[in-house]
Amino acid sequence: MDEQLLLKRITVNHKIFAGKPIIRGRRLAVEHVLGMLAAGDTPDTILHGYPWLEREDIQACRAYAGVRGGHG
């Protein structure tokens, strides 16, 4: 999937987590997903824990980290 399309999955809502980047308007912060990946969780493990999450959402978190200068 194109990086720009992936990044559209990342949103900001100042009423959710004080405006931290979140996934598709849901209460899951990008930094949380990146933290799980950094801790060694696999995408499959994360997807199992969040059934509404899509594989592209995880890719979007990684793309967002790359754009923002962090590499999760």
CORGITA-V684632 format. One record per backbone hydrogen bond with DSSP energy under -1.0 kcal/mol. CO is the residue of the C=O (numbers start at 1). NH is the residue of the N-H. Records with the same first field share a line. If there is no record, write none. Layout:
CO->NH  NH
//
This chain:
2->6
3->7
6->9
7->10
9->24
11->22
13->16
16->19
17->20
21->30
22->11
23->26
26->28
28->23
29->33
30->34
31->35
32->36
33->37
34->38
35->39
36->41
37->40
42->46
43->47
44->48
45->49
46->50
50->53
54->57  58
55->59
56->60
57->61
58->62
59->63
60->64
61->65
62->66
63->67
64->68
65->70
//
